[in-house]
Amino acid sequence: MTSSPKHPNKSPSDFPASQPARSQPRFSAPGSTPSTNKWWILIAISTAIFMSATNSTTMNLALPTLLRELDTTFAAIQWVVLSYLISMAVLLPSIGRWGDLIGRKRVFMQGQLLFIIGAGFCAGASNIYWLVGFRIVQAAGSAMMMGIGIAIITETWPSKQRGMALGIASGCIASGAVAGPLIGGFLLEALSWRWLFLFNIPIGLFSLLVVWRVVPNLLPTNQGERFDVAGALTIGGALLCFSLALTVGQDIGYSSPWITGLVLATVLCMAAFITLERRVSYPMVDLALFQDTGFTVNLLSALIIFAAVSGAMVVIPFYLEFVMGVSQRMMGILMAVLPLAYVAATPIAGIVSDRIGTRPMIGLGLGLACFSLVLAAQLDMESSAWQFILSLLPLGIGMGAFNTPNTSAIMGYAPKSQLGVVSSLMSETRTLGQATGVAVLGSFFVFRLQQYAGAGITVDRAATPHIVQAMQDDFLIAALVMLICLIGVSWTWRGSSEVVAMEAGD
């Protein structure tokens, strides 16, 4: 059943100023006009998102340095990254609801402060245990920023320009993926690993000041409602168990009784969550949202595409180093092709989707991504750097063409009282999609490699033909997943016209 928007052609500014949620000036910074402020709001939110994305990618680069300087083990050092990702996955759904209840600007600024404080403490960490603990603090701040940022942009930008604004914000995430290794490499070489955290502080303070100055007090429409503690605990428990099953399973094997127990706990927690949400007066997530086919399909397709792309990309460094034999610097350049194409495509896709609708761009994005993965599956031992670039370029463009209109469509389905929740759900799909893709397709790559090369072989000791064969299989599986997603999305569009997105002010 697809719901119809109440005011399909109105923007938030079209609603009467006498409504309670509009009792304060929408843009209150002195000496600024609304058109000026919306750009400053976008700059502030995008800067914070960029900072969070950059922090994640710099940590991957720093792991060998941290392993050496903190005198720890490889198993322990992985938790510098894993603790961050798992904490974000667990917290994101609750953050969205919390923002809807007490105010999104307030929660976003609290997240900025937590992130800055966490960065300072991480920089001063004396051992691996303190560093992992402070990374959890940073993750809490990042979840508050990533979970609320899109909601603030959605509410403060008019619908006719929303796609462009969301495209710029989405591009900042990919920009962080590109800039992270470059910034990290410079800081590690010129200074020390502690500056990977310290450089976040001035950027964070700038963003915090601009948010405080220009973002209006977007009053929550859910005042008087209670926070669903039981719902937060059960959905958090489900996500924690699922994330641990994905990450720990790579080391101990997915057939381990421990992984079986974690999967069972995930199912039980999720069942308890759904039961609770149907009974409580003020649920953590309004399950009625998922009765809308368009909302559910768009959200699920985002999960699938992030899983497929992340899972395919995890094997590329092995191909570049062990098969093509490129240098570390050249590897960074080649790996930047996809996020750079993504950055370039996102704002254009947003502008085009604002004019022609979201469905054509979503279909084009999925089609390009599928085509690119099939091309990449043809790479072999004789392929050149240019063949690699041309194979991966459509994937970045396709991701950009898909993600911006898909984000705009999902946020358009959300009523104002659920903007924070839906924004968090979108960030959750990205986080879980990446974790799932890396775990599942990464394990599939190792499985196929061992089938070709023999049981017990590791990728650094495998023959190059076997690495290529396993990588090709991985890309083909990712392409198949993308194709199924495209067919499924297209099937849901049969016989129905595109619904104009519900405005944030409804």
N, C-alpha and C positions, 0 to 999 in steps of 0.2 A: 504494500500500500504506500503510495507516494503522497506526501502532504503538500498542500498548496500554500504558498506564501500569502500572508495577509495583505501586504502592500508591495507587490512585485516591482513597481516602478518608482518607488520613493527611496530617497537617501535619508540618513539620520537627520540631516538638517531640515528636512521637509516636515518633521513632526512639530507640533505646537510646543512653544517654550514653556507652557504652563504645566507640562507633565512633570511629575515628581522627580523623575530621573534627570530632568534638565533644569532643576531649580538653581543650579550654579552655572555661571558662564562656561560654555564648552571650551573656550580657549581664553585663558585668563592672564597670560604673561603680558606685562605692560609693554606697550609700544609695538606689539606684534599683531598681524592680521591672521585670520584662520589659515589662509593659503600659505603664509610664511611658517606658521607653527606646525602644520602637518609635515612639512619637510624636515624641520628640526626634530620632531617626534620620530620620524623615520630614521634620521641620522643617529639619534641617541639609542633607539632600540637596535638598529642594525650594528652599531658599534659594539654593544654588549653581546649580541649574538656572535659577531665576528671574534670577539675576545674569547668566548667560550669554545668556539670551534677550533681556534688556533691553539688554545691550551691543550686540547685533546691530541692534536697531531704532533705537537712538539714533544709530548711525553713518549710517543712511540720511538722517536729519534733518540731520546735521551736514555733509553733503557740500558744499553751497553755501558754508558758512562756511570749510571747509578749503580749498576751491578758491581762495578769496580770500586768506586769511591765510597760506597756505603758498606762494602765488604759483606755482601749477602749472596743468596743463591738465586738461580734463574726462576725457580718456582715461586720464591717470595717476591721478586721484582715484578713479576707479571701482575701482581695485585695493585701496583701503582695505577695500572690501566683498568683492571677488572673491577676494583672497588669503586672507581669513578662511574663506569658504565652501569654496574648493577645498582648502585645507589640512585642514579638518575632514573633507571627503569622502575624502581620501586616507588619513588616519590612523585613522579610526574602526574599520575591520575589525581592524587590528593591535592597537589598544588593548584591544579586548575579549579577545583571546587572551592578551595580556600580563597582564591582570588575573587571568585564570584560572590563570596559571602562578605569579605571585609574590604574589598576594593583592590582592583588590579594594579593601579599605580603603587599602592602601598606594598603589596607583595613583591612587585618587580624591584622596587628600591631595596627592600629587605634582602632579596636575592643578590643584588649588586653588592651590598655591604658584606654579606656572608662570603661571596666569592673573593672580594678584595682581602678580607681578614684571613680567609683560608689560604690565599696566595702568600700572604706575609708569613704565616706560620709554616707553610710548606717550605719556603725559602730558608727558614731557620731550623728545619728538622735535623736532628742529630743522628737518627738511625732510620731504618726502613719501616719500623713499626709506627713511629711518629708520623712519618711521611704518608703512609697509607691512611692513618687516622685523619690527618688534615686534608687529604684528598677527598674523604667523605664529606667534610665540611664544604669544600669547594663544589662538590657534586650537588649538594643541597642548594647552594646558591645558583649554580648553573641550571638546575631543574626549575627553579623559580623564574629565572629569566627566560629560558627556552619555552616553558609551559605557558607563560603569560604574554610574552612579547607579541606573538601573532595576534592575540586577542585585542591588544591595545591598538595595533595598526588597523585591524579590521574595524574597530569602533570609531577611530578618529579620521579615517580616510573615506571619502564618498565612494559609493559602490562602482561608479563609472570609472574610477581610477584605482580600484582596489587591487586588480590583477597586477598592474604595474608596480604598486607599492610592495605587494607580497613577493613579486618577482625579484625586486631589489634586495629585500630581506633574505629571501632564500639564496640568492647569489652570494650573500655575505657568508653563509655557512660554507659554501664551496670555496669561496675566497680564503677562508680560514684554513681549509684543507690544503690549499696551494701555498699560502704564506707560512703556515706552521713549520714545515721542514726547512724553509729558507731562513726564517727568523731563528729557529732553533739551532741550525747549523752554525750560523754566525755567532750566536751567544755562547754556544758550547766551545767554539774555537777561540773566541776573543776573551771571554770572561769565565763563567762557570755555570754549572747546571742550576744553581740557585737563581740566576738571572732569568731563567725560563719562567719563574713565578713572579719575580720582582717587576718585570716589564709590564705585567698585567695591571699593576697598581695605578700608575698614572692614567692609563687608558680607562680603567674602571672608574676612577674618580671623575674624569671628564664626562663620561657617559652618565654617571650618577648626578652630576651637577645639572646637565642638560635635561635629564628626565625630571628632576625636581623643579626646574624652572619652567618648562614648556608643556609637559604632559598635564592635561586637565584632571581635576578630581572626578574621575568617572565613578559616580556613586553606584554602589551595588544595588541591584533590584531585588536581591534575596535577603535584605535586612530582616532580622527576626527569625530566620531559619537557623536550625542547628546543624553543626558539622557532624556528619555520619562517621563516628569513630569506628564502629564495627565494620562498616563498609571499607574504610581506609585500611584497617588491619587485614581484612580478608583478601582484598585485591593486592595489597602490598605483599602479603604472604605468598599469594599465587605467583606474582611476578618474581619474587625473590627465589622461590623454588625452581621456577622455570629457567631463570637466568643462570642459577648455579648448575642445573642439569646440563645446560648448553656448554658452559665453560669448563666445568670440572670433568664432564664426560669426554672431552677431547684428550684428557690425560689418562683417565682410568678406564676408558671404554664405555660406550653407551649401553652395553649389556650388563654392566655391573649392578649388583643389587642396590647399591647406594643411589644410582641414577634412577632405577625403577621406583625406589621409595620417593625420590624427589618429584618424579612425574606424577605418582599417585597423590602426593601432597598438593601438587599444583591443581589437579583435577578436583580434589576435595575442597580446597580453598576457593576455587572458582565457583563451584556449585554452591558453597555457603554464601559467597558474595551475591550471586544472582538471586538466591532465595531471600536474602536480607533486603536487597534493593527493591524487590517487589512488595515488601511489607512496610518498610519505614516511610514516615511522612516526608522526610527530606533526604532523598537518596544521594549517595556520592555521585553516581552517574544515572541520569534519567534513561532507563532502558528503552523508553518509547522512541528515543532518537533512532534506534536501530530498526524500528519498524518502517522507516523510510528507506526504500530500496536504494535510492540514489546515494544517500549518506553512507550506508553500509558498504556499497560497492566501491565508492570512491576511497573510503578509508582502507578497505581490504586490498584494493589494487595498489595503494601506496605501500602497504606492508610487503606485498609480493615483489614489487619492482625494486625496493631497497634491498630485500633479501637476495634477489637474483643478481643484482649488480655488485653488491658487496661480496657475495660468495664467489663471483667470477673474478673480481679484482684481487682477491687475496692470493691467487696463484701467480699473478703477473710478475711480482718481483723475482720469483724463482726462475721463471722463463727468461727474464732479462739478464739475470746474473749467471745462471748455469748453462743456458743455451746460447743466448746472443753474446754473452761475455762483455757487457757494457760496464763502464766505470760507474762509481757511486754518483758522481755528478750528472752523468748522462742519464742514469736511471731516474734521478729526481726530475730531470727535464721531461723525459718520456712519460713518467707517471703523472705529470702535471697536465698532460693533454686533455684528459677527460674532465677534471674540474674546471680548467680554463674554458673549455667549450660550454660546460654547464653554466658558468658565470656569464658568458656572453649571451647564451640563449634565454636565460630566465626573464630578464626584463622585457625582451622582445616578445617572448611568448605571453607575458602578462598583458602587454599593450594589445597584441593581436586578439587574445581571448576576450578582452574587454569589448572588442568590436564585433567579433563573429561568434562568440560563445565559447564555452569551455570544452564541449564534446569534440569538435574537430581537432583541437590542439592535443587533447588527451589521447585520442586515437593515433594522431601523427607521432606523438612522443613514444607511445608503446611500439608502434610499427618500426620506427627508426632504431629503437633500442634492440628489438628482436633482430632486425637486419644486421646491425653492427656486431652482435654476438655471433651470428652465423659467419660473418666475415672473419672475426677474430679466431674462430675455430679452424680457419684455413692456414693460420700462421704455423710455420714449421722451422726447421733448422736453417733453412736458406733465406728466410725472410729478412728484409732490411728494416732499418729504423723508420723509413718512410712508409713501408707497408704496415708497420705497427701503428703509426700515427693515423693513417687513413682508415685503418680497421676500427680504431677506438674513437675517432672523432665523431661519427654519427651517434655513438652511445652517449657522449656528453651532451650533444645537442638534443637527443631524444629525451634524456633525463630532464633537461631544462624545459623542453616543450611540454612535457607531462606534468612536472611537479607544480609549476606556478598555477596553471588553470585548475589543477586538481585541488590544490590548497584553497584557491578562491571558491571553488564549488563547495568544498566541505564546510568552510567557514560561513558560506552563504546559507547553508541549511540550518545553522545554529541560531536559536532565539537568543536575544541579548542576555537572558539570565543564565545561559549555558555556554557563553563565549569562552570563558576560561577553561571549562571542562573540555570543550571540543578542541581548543588550542593545545591543551596538554595531551589529549588523545592522539593528535597528529604527531607531536614530538615523540610520543610513546611508540607509534607505529614505525617511525624512523629508527629509533633506538633498538627496538625488538627486531625489526627487519634486518638491520645490520648484524646484530648478534646472531640471529638465526641463520642468515646466509653464510656468514663466516664459519659458523660451527658445522652446519650441514654440508655445504658444498666444499668446505675445507676438508672435512672428513671423507667426502666422496672422492676428492682428488687423491688423497693418501690411499684410499681403498683401491682405486683404479691403478695407481702407480705400483702398488704392491702386487696387483694382478699381472701387470706387464713385466715387472722386474723381479718379482719373487718376494715372498713373505719376509718381513723384518727389515726390508731395505728402507733407508732414509733418503730424503730428497737430495741431500748434499752428496750422496754416494751413488745415486741412480744414474744410469746412462742417459744422455740427452734425448735419444729417440723415445725413451719411456716417459720422460718428463713431458715431452711434446704431446704424446698420445694421451696422457692423463689430463693435460691442460685442455686439449681439444674436446675431450669428453665432458669436462667441466663446463666449458663454454656452450656446448650443445644442450646440456641439461638446463642451463640458465636461459638459453634461447627458447627452449620448449616451454619452460615455466612462463616466460614473457608472452609467448604466443597464446597459451591457454588463458592468461590474464586478459589479453586483447580480445579474444573470442568471447570470454565471459562478460566483459564490459560491454562489448557491442551487442550481445544478446539481450542484455537488460535494457538497451536503448530501443529495441524493436517496438514499433507501434506507439511510441510516446514521444512527444515533443520535449525539447529541453526546457526544464523549469527554471525560470529566472530566480536567481538566488535571493533568499530572504534577507532583508536589510538588517543591519546590526541594531537598529533602533527599535525593531519590532518586539 
